[in-house]
């Protein structure tokens, strides 16, 4: 048995099987370095217990505060509905005040097809026409745009986000924040373009991940990353976590998806999850290609030399 | 594993059921049962009492909103801790820059070698806590769950939504870093 620090710690934590425990104890008997490492691990654990526990100074006040927050949030939900109503009313009134008398009757607006058209257009003038139509719809238009943030097609979600952001109305913004369930965040000043930290845009990425998982197709996600999210730390953190979960799912289609993503996006390799897949008849080849291209090394399909290589890093 | 035996998950499951049937008092009982653990856990994640209180209370508010659809596939406590972890991650993300400045300040604070009895245990504990706060997010979460709750790798994996191997690896990396940072005390 070789020296394995993680096994020494698992031993200290009582996580080894009886057989592993026996093997490690045999190794410890003959390895002074590992015995020293075990002592250091035990000393560290003793040190960690010295962290002050901390306690709630007034438990009843704490509970009252939780109750009060619950009540306030309930109130806010109703205020959200009221705000939506008021917003719609305002937009509608503005529209009524400025609309030309000779405005011809319009066809009913098909939200999804308009948003899909919006997403496929690059020309600003054409996009503005669509934007104007949504604004002219008043409350139903705004409601439909907010509902489209939950559409199953990520292109519709992105277009809805873009249209809503261009309206640049603070109340629309508040509603967007509410939709994204991130009330504590604030965005740019009025009149500024919203940046990637905008929770509604972040929500689109999360949705794109869900769609990729459902369809086993990361196409939309890749386009979205190329367009905007490749440098955003939150997006990259969420992607890393998600890819790891896919790898651990035990389902070949999800694992294949995660390997494709790792091949396309420069995330840190979760090698400890990848190496067991080298033995998979369906995925072994893909994993090997990925490891070769990301490391410039080739240790074949035996996971051990790969493991040693990553541990040395 | 201390908390597992201390808090019978069956009692939690009954309280959740009563809440889902309309009993507000059942929610209060859930808060009372878990407020200390939630607060302590958040304190170890954040290192600040006021923030720990805010996040843990926000966690209960979020739990209140989501409890109606809670199906009991995980223990209430694991589920609550997962909410707390997510809330903490949100804060870390949205205040990343501020956090970095604070960590830089911690780094500037000199750590002297151990001087045995001269060093008060409390001060030592605070130094250890500061070193833990410097760990990358996932390593810190794993370390805190392991140290504070004395949880096994599987339960930590369940709370964080990651694999057993992931927990083992992150705990190993965290310990490696702490052994380096706290070498003078080991």
Interface residues (C-beta under 8 A of the other chain):
Chain A: X5 X6 X9 X10 X13 X14 X15 X40 X41 X43 X44 X45 X47 X48 X49 X50 X51 X52 X53 X54 X55 X56 X59 X62 X63 X65 X66 X67 X69 X70 X73 X182 X184 X185 X197 X233 X234 X237 X241 X244 X245 X247 X248 X270 X272 X273
Chain B: X28 X31 X32 X35 X36 X39 X40 X43 X44 X49 X52 X53 X57 X58 X60 X61 X64 X65 X89 X90 X91 X93 X94 X96 X121 X122 X124 X125 X126 X128 X129 X132 X137 X143 X146 X147 X152 X153 X161 X162 X163 X165 X166 X168 X169 X171 X172 X175 X176 X178 X179 X182 X185 X186
